[in-house]
Amino acid sequence: MPNRLVCFYSAPGNGSDGRLALVDASNFVIQATPAYVLSSKQEAPSQLVAGAAGQVALRFGATSWQSPATALWLFSSAMLQ
């Protein structure tokens, strides 16, 4: 199983897309940049949360892990496995 990292690649503006970077942890080469789209009223995600194999969650509206999130989007992709 490949050793990969996931991080924010580009932050979205209002109504535009943001990208995640899927990075090979052994050489730090970007393998893929899956996109997500926000509505004009949605703030940018504040945190990536690890999930099961092939999943990551985008947490919205909370800048601290102690604060409740206003939304949590589950992002699934075969590339994340």
BADOMI-812146 format. One line per 5 residues: their letters; for each residue x, y, z of N, C-alpha, C, O. Coordinates in nm, 4 decimals, always signed. Layout:
<atoms>
A> X/Y/Z/X/Y/Z/X/Y/Z/X/Y/Z  ...
</atoms>
This chain:
<atoms>
MPNRL> +0.0850/-0.1185/+0.0000/+0.0000/+0.0000/+0.0000/+0.0890/+0.1241/+0.0000/+0.1809/+0.1331/+0.0814  +0.0641/+0.2190/-0.0888/+0.1454/+0.3404/-0.0960/+0.1323/+0.4258/+0.0306/+0.0285/+0.4264/+0.0968  +0.2375/+0.4957/+0.0613/+0.2379/+0.5873/+0.1746/+0.2109/+0.7273/+0.1197/+0.2966/+0.7859/+0.0534  +0.0906/+0.7813/+0.1476/+0.0499/+0.9088/+0.0895/+0.0093/+1.0083/+0.1968/-0.0329/+0.9711/+0.3063  +0.0231/+1.1346/+0.1628/-0.0203/+1.2460/+0.2467/-0.1278/+1.3226/+0.1718/-0.1270/+1.3275/+0.0488
VCFYS> -0.2201/+1.3822/+0.2457/-0.3233/+1.4670/+0.1858/-0.3175/+1.6019/+0.2560/-0.3118/+1.6083/+0.3788  -0.3189/+1.7093/+0.1784/-0.3175/+1.8439/+0.2370/-0.3946/+1.9381/+0.1445/-0.4273/+1.9025/+0.0313  -0.4232/+2.0586/+0.1941/-0.4859/+2.1602/+0.1099/-0.3823/+2.2076/+0.0088/-0.2679/+2.2360/+0.0441  -0.4236/+2.2157/-0.1171/-0.3329/+2.2583/-0.2244/-0.3599/+2.4023/-0.2640/-0.2667/+2.4807/-0.2821  -0.4865/+2.4372/-0.2774/-0.5236/+2.5754/-0.3049/-0.6535/+2.6050/-0.2331/-0.7452/+2.5230/-0.2302
APGNG> -0.6595/+2.7217/-0.1764/-0.7792/+2.7618/-0.1027/-0.8801/+2.8199/-0.1999/-0.8432/+2.8953/-0.2899  -1.0060/+2.7861/-0.1831/-1.1084/+2.8390/-0.2734/-1.1477/+2.9815/-0.2363/-1.1356/+3.0230/-0.1210  -1.1944/+3.0547/-0.3354/-1.2592/+3.1820/-0.3105/-1.4088/+3.1554/-0.3051/-1.4511/+3.0409/-0.3208  -1.4874/+3.2552/-0.2839/-1.6330/+3.2362/-0.2797/-1.6833/+3.1858/-0.4141/-1.6613/+3.2490/-0.5174  -1.7505/+3.0722/-0.4119/-1.8093/+3.0173/-0.5319/-1.7106/+2.9528/-0.6273/-1.7458/+2.9248/-0.7419
SDGRL> -1.5897/+2.9288/-0.5839/-1.4918/+2.8672/-0.6718/-1.4478/+2.7331/-0.6151/-1.4978/+2.6884/-0.5119  -1.3539/+2.6700/-0.6836/-1.3109/+2.5398/-0.6370/-1.1828/+2.5489/-0.5550/-1.1016/+2.6399/-0.5723  -1.1674/+2.4536/-0.4668/-1.0446/+2.4361/-0.3920/-0.9860/+2.3015/-0.4327/-1.0545/+2.2204/-0.4950  -0.8636/+2.2778/-0.3992/-0.7996/+2.1523/-0.4362/-0.7264/+2.0932/-0.3167/-0.6734/+2.1638/-0.2309  -0.7261/+1.9616/-0.3152/-0.6439/+1.8875/-0.2211/-0.5212/+1.8390/-0.2973/-0.5276/+1.8202/-0.4187
ALVDA> -0.4115/+1.8189/-0.2287/-0.2930/+1.7604/-0.2909/-0.2736/+1.6215/-0.2331/-0.2680/+1.6040/-0.1114  -0.2635/+1.5247/-0.3194/-0.2324/+1.3882/-0.2803/-0.0850/+1.3684/-0.3115/-0.0450/+1.3691/-0.4280  -0.0036/+1.3506/-0.2067/+0.1419/+1.3538/-0.2191/+0.2015/+1.2189/-0.1806/+0.1611/+1.1580/-0.0816  +0.2980/+1.1730/-0.2598/+0.3739/+1.0522/-0.2263/+0.4685/+1.0889/-0.1117/+0.5547/+1.1753/-0.1276  +0.4525/+1.0237/+0.0029/+0.5302/+1.0593/+0.1220/+0.6775/+1.0217/+0.1106/+0.7595/+1.0753/+0.1852
SNFVI> +0.7133/+0.9325/+0.0211/+0.8533/+0.8917/+0.0100/+0.9383/+0.9917/-0.0672/+1.0586/+1.0018/-0.0434  +0.8763/+1.0667/-0.1606/+0.9552/+1.1621/-0.2398/+0.8889/+1.3001/-0.2535/+0.9424/+1.3880/-0.3211  +0.7737/+1.3190/-0.1901/+0.6997/+1.4458/-0.1881/+0.6556/+1.4941/-0.3261/+0.6432/+1.6145/-0.3490  +0.6319/+1.4010/-0.4176/+0.5811/+1.4336/-0.5497/+0.4283/+1.4325/-0.5449/+0.3678/+1.3395/-0.4915  +0.3668/+1.5362/-0.6008/+0.2207/+1.5437/-0.6058/+0.1699/+1.4407/-0.7053/+0.2088/+1.4418/-0.8221
QATPA> +0.0828/+1.3513/-0.6587/+0.0262/+1.2464/-0.7423/-0.1053/+1.2883/-0.8076/-0.1345/+1.2476/-0.9200  -0.1843/+1.3693/-0.7378/-0.3147/+1.4122/-0.7892/-0.3601/+1.5355/-0.7118/-0.3130/+1.5613/-0.6010  -0.4519/+1.6110/-0.7712/-0.5082/+1.7298/-0.7061/-0.6599/+1.7308/-0.7236/-0.7127/+1.8099/-0.8018  -0.7305/+1.6435/-0.6514/-0.8769/+1.6416/-0.6635/-0.9381/+1.7745/-0.6186/-0.8893/+1.8387/-0.5256  -1.0449/+1.8141/-0.6860/-1.1087/+1.9439/-0.6602/-1.2410/+1.9265/-0.5862/-1.3040/+1.8210/-0.5918
YVLSS> -1.2810/+2.0323/-0.5172/-1.4127/+2.0420/-0.4562/-1.4628/+2.1835/-0.4798/-1.3830/+2.2765/-0.4916  -1.5947/+2.2005/-0.4868/-1.6542/+2.3308/-0.5186/-1.7404/+2.3766/-0.4021/-1.8164/+2.2988/-0.3445  -1.7271/+2.5039/-0.3686/-1.8062/+2.5649/-0.2620/-1.9091/+2.6595/-0.3211/-1.8862/+2.7196/-0.4261  -2.0217/+2.6725/-0.2541/-2.1200/+2.7722/-0.2956/-2.0701/+2.9097/-0.2522/-1.9746/+2.9204/-0.1754  -2.1338/+3.0124/-0.3008/-2.0904/+3.1485/-0.2680/-2.1108/+3.1818/-0.1206/-2.0507/+3.2768/-0.0703
KQEAP> -2.1946/+3.1052/-0.0506/-2.2208/+3.1335/+0.0907/-2.1409/+3.0428/+0.1847/-2.1512/+3.0575/+0.3065  -2.0630/+2.9509/+0.1320/-1.9881/+2.8543/+0.2138/-1.8471/+2.9063/+0.2396/-1.7762/+2.9450/+0.1467  -1.8072/+2.9069/+0.3660/-1.6706/+2.9463/+0.3984/-1.5738/+2.8353/+0.3587/-1.6153/+2.7216/+0.3366  -1.4472/+2.8673/+0.3498/-1.3449/+2.7679/+0.3162/-1.3314/+2.6683/+0.4314/-1.3543/+2.7044/+0.5468  -1.2947/+2.5443/+0.4020/-1.2763/+2.4467/+0.5096/-1.1619/+2.4872/+0.6011/-1.0645/+2.5484/+0.5570
SQLVA> -1.1742/+2.4530/+0.7280/-1.0730/+2.4913/+0.8258/-0.9784/+2.3781/+0.8613/-0.8725/+2.4020/+0.9192  -1.0156/+2.2537/+0.8271/-0.9338/+2.1418/+0.8704/-0.9622/+2.0193/+0.7843/-1.0743/+1.9988/+0.7378  -0.8578/+1.9379/+0.7638/-0.8733/+1.8053/+0.7046/-0.8769/+1.7052/+0.8183/-0.7961/+1.7131/+0.9108  -0.9698/+1.6111/+0.8123/-0.9832/+1.5100/+0.9165/-0.9667/+1.3733/+0.8512/-1.0373/+1.3411/+0.7558  -0.8739/+1.2930/+0.9021/-0.8497/+1.1599/+0.8461/-0.9705/+1.0702/+0.8684/-1.0373/+1.0775/+0.9715
GAAGQ> -0.9968/+0.9864/+0.7706/-1.1055/+0.8905/+0.7811/-1.0540/+0.7506/+0.7517/-0.9344/+0.7238/+0.7631  -1.1435/+0.6634/+0.7145/-1.1053/+0.5275/+0.6766/-1.0240/+0.5326/+0.5468/-1.0132/+0.6382/+0.4844  -0.9681/+0.4212/+0.5070/-0.8895/+0.4167/+0.3833/-0.9727/+0.4700/+0.2673/-1.0859/+0.4268/+0.2460  -0.9163/+0.5633/+0.1934/-0.9858/+0.6218/+0.0798/-1.0766/+0.7371/+0.1135/-1.1483/+0.7863/+0.0263  -1.0758/+0.7825/+0.2397/-1.1649/+0.8913/+0.2801/-1.0912/+0.9976/+0.3611/-1.0003/+0.9675/+0.4384
VALRF> -1.1319/+1.1198/+0.3416/-1.0881/+1.2325/+0.4232/-1.2093/+1.3240/+0.4376/-1.2921/+1.3321/+0.3468  -1.2201/+1.3920/+0.5496/-1.3322/+1.4840/+0.5709/-1.2812/+1.6268/+0.5702/-1.1723/+1.6551/+0.6200  -1.3599/+1.7158/+0.5139/-1.3328/+1.8592/+0.5182/-1.4208/+1.9167/+0.6277/-1.5433/+1.9059/+0.6215  -1.3594/+1.9773/+0.7271/-1.4328/+2.0346/+0.8399/-1.4492/+2.1847/+0.8173/-1.3532/+2.2542/+0.7840  -1.5717/+2.2339/+0.8357/-1.6021/+2.3752/+0.8126/-1.6443/+2.4435/+0.9418/-1.7050/+2.3814/+1.0290
GATSW> -1.6113/+2.5728/+0.9533/-1.6663/+2.6572/+1.0570/-1.6056/+2.6460/+1.1948/-1.6552/+2.7094/+1.2879  -1.5020/+2.5693/+1.2118/-1.4412/+2.5555/+1.3441/-1.2907/+2.5733/+1.3305/-1.2271/+2.5049/+1.2503  -1.2347/+2.6625/+1.4065/-1.0903/+2.6834/+1.4015/-1.0189/+2.6072/+1.5120/-0.8959/+2.6013/+1.5128  -1.0917/+2.5500/+1.6031/-1.0355/+2.4718/+1.7122/-1.1039/+2.3367/+1.7170/-1.2228/+2.3265/+1.6869  -1.0305/+2.2328/+1.7542/-1.0909/+2.0996/+1.7645/-1.1953/+2.0950/+1.8754/-1.2782/+2.0040/+1.8780
QSPAT> -1.1927/+2.1919/+1.9672/-1.2898/+2.1970/+2.0769/-1.4216/+2.2614/+2.0348/-1.5223/+2.2474/+2.1042  -1.4215/+2.3315/+1.9220/-1.5421/+2.3993/+1.8737/-1.6209/+2.3061/+1.7824/-1.5615/+2.2276/+1.7085  -1.7523/+2.3135/+1.7863/-1.8305/+2.2300/+1.6946/-1.8172/+2.2793/+1.5508/-1.8082/+2.3995/+1.5258  -1.8162/+2.1868/+1.4586/-1.8106/+2.2211/+1.3167/-1.9504/+2.2599/+1.2688/-2.0502/+2.2094/+1.3202  -1.9574/+2.3498/+1.1702/-2.0861/+2.3852/+1.1115/-2.1212/+2.2885/+0.9987/-2.2384/+2.2731/+0.9642
ALWLF> -2.0199/+2.2233/+0.9411/-2.0423/+2.1238/+0.8357/-1.9211/+2.0321/+0.8288/-1.8101/+2.0701/+0.8658  -1.9446/+1.9117/+0.7813/-1.8381/+1.8135/+0.7627/-1.8676/+1.7406/+0.6324/-1.9691/+1.6718/+0.6210  -1.7798/+1.7554/+0.5348/-1.7991/+1.6908/+0.4052/-1.7053/+1.5720/+0.3959/-1.5858/+1.5856/+0.4220  -1.7564/+1.4576/+0.3597/-1.6755/+1.3392/+0.3408/-1.6293/+1.3334/+0.1956/-1.7106/+1.3401/+0.1034  -1.4995/+1.3212/+0.1763/-1.4388/+1.3192/+0.0443/-1.3830/+1.1787/+0.0243/-1.2928/+1.1366/+0.0968
SSAML> -1.4360/+1.1066/-0.0732/-1.3918/+0.9697/-0.1006/-1.3318/+0.9606/-0.2395/-1.3837/+1.0197/-0.3342  -1.2226/+0.8869/-0.2518/-1.1589/+0.8679/-0.3803/-1.0703/+0.7447/-0.3756/-1.0049/+0.7189/-0.2746  -1.0678/+0.6691/-0.4832/-0.9781/+0.5545/-0.4913/-0.8329/+0.5996/-0.4823/-0.7474/+0.5227/-0.4385  -0.8036/+0.7226/-0.5228/-0.6667/+0.7756/-0.5152/-0.6182/+0.7903/-0.3714/-0.4977/+0.7916/-0.3464  -0.7116/+0.8014/-0.2765/-0.6735/+0.8205/-0.1365/-0.6375/+0.6892/-0.0657/-0.5895/+0.6918/+0.0476
Q> -0.6596/+0.5773/-0.1298/-0.6292/+0.4483/-0.0669/-0.4834/+0.4148/-0.0736/-0.4419/+0.3096/-0.0251
</atoms>
